[in-house]
Structure formats: structure tokens, C-alpha cells
């Protein structure tokens, strides 16, 4: 039983979502990360457009938009 649960956990830990990542301009140090989640029918490209306006006011912030 333990082996079966461990295999399930191992497969969950290696799962990775495709994401759009918007990094700060001018190679600024990243001090904050905002994860932006889209709604039903959207994708990471839709929600990442919001970050373009926000990053002007948050220069040390990276935005992650999982798909």
C-alpha cells in the first residue's frame, strides 16, 4: 500500500503546467511573484495581458500564468 501511494505522490510531484512567465524588465531582482489564474474557456495568453499594465507599477515582480 505504501509503495502504491508513494508512486502516486512521485508522479504528482513531477507534474508541471505549461505557463506564460513575464519577468521584470531590465533584469531587476525578483522580490514578488503573482500567479494569475484564468477562468473557464481562457488560457494563459488571455490573462497574461493584464500583467503588462501591472508590471509598470510593480518593477520587481514576476507574473506566472499557468495554462
CORBELVEN-V570325 format. One record per backbone hydrogen bond with DSSP energy under -0.5 kcal/mol. NH is the residue of the N-H (numbers start at 1). CO is the residue of the C=O. E is the energy in kcal/mol with one decimal. If there is no record, write none. Layout:
NH,CO,E + NH,CO,E
This chain:
5,1,-2.2 + 6,2,-2.7 + 7,3,-2.2 + 8,4,-1.8 + 9,5,-2.6 + 10,6,-2.6 + 11,7,-2.0 + 12,8,-1.9 + 13,9,-2.2 + 14,10,-1.1 + 15,12,-0.8 + 20,65,-2.4 + 21,19,-0.6 + 22,20,-0.5 + 22,63,-2.8 + 23,21,-0.6 + 27,24,-0.6 + 28,25,-1.3 + 31,29,-0.7 + 31,60,-2.8 + 32,60,-1.8 + 34,62,-2.5 + 36,34,-0.6 + 36,64,-2.7 + 37,35,-0.6 + 42,39,-2.0 + 47,43,-1.6 + 48,44,-1.9 + 49,45,-0.7 + 49,46,-0.8 + 50,47,-1.2 + 51,47,-0.6 + 52,48,-0.7 + 52,49,-0.5 + 53,49,-0.6 + 53,50,-0.8 + 54,50,-1.7 + 55,51,-2.6 + 56,53,-0.8 + 57,54,-1.3 + 58,54,-0.9 + 61,58,-1.4 + 62,32,-2.5 + 63,22,-2.6 + 64,34,-2.7 + 65,20,-2.8 + 65,63,-0.5 + 66,64,-0.5 + 67,18,-3.1
